[in-house]
Amino acid sequence: MALTDGLKLRLLIDGVQQIMASDVSLELDGQNQPLETLEGLAGKMPGSGRATVTGTSVVQIGGPEHDFLSSIVEGDYHDLQVPYGTKSYIGTGWFDKATLSQSTGKSTDFQFTWVGEFSKPK
């Protein structure tokens, strides 16, 4: 039985790779609505869709790679890319939530949530 290396998800914000990202998650939600008739489920109505990227990024002594708090306050739109294998999710959206935290014996980090356009990975 051969051992294989698992893929480490990377994150790029506005084209800049985030080296200190320690946790990245991508969720695509079609937001489809079920279509029911008297006979039962008949299909679905397409929803607008949404992409959500959540993650954790360690803050270095010199400061964070990306200032998530300022991005939220300013309401700026940012391009995010999450490459996996031969494909990448690429979309435009905004940072909706960020938490800066630190606990004893652990690094200071940001937990963030980005919400963006529903698009097919290419």
HUPEZI-V784944 format. One line per field, one symbol per residue. ss: DSSP state (@ for helix, = for strand, . for the rest). burial: + if it has 24 or more other ideal C-beta (glycine too) atoms within 12 Angstrom, else -. Layout:
ss: ???
burial: ???
This chain:
ss: ...........==..==...=========...=====..======....=========.=..=....@@@@@@@..========..===============.......========......
burial: --------+++++----+-+++-+-+-----------------------++++++++++----+++-+--++-----+++++------+++-+++--+----------++++++++-+----
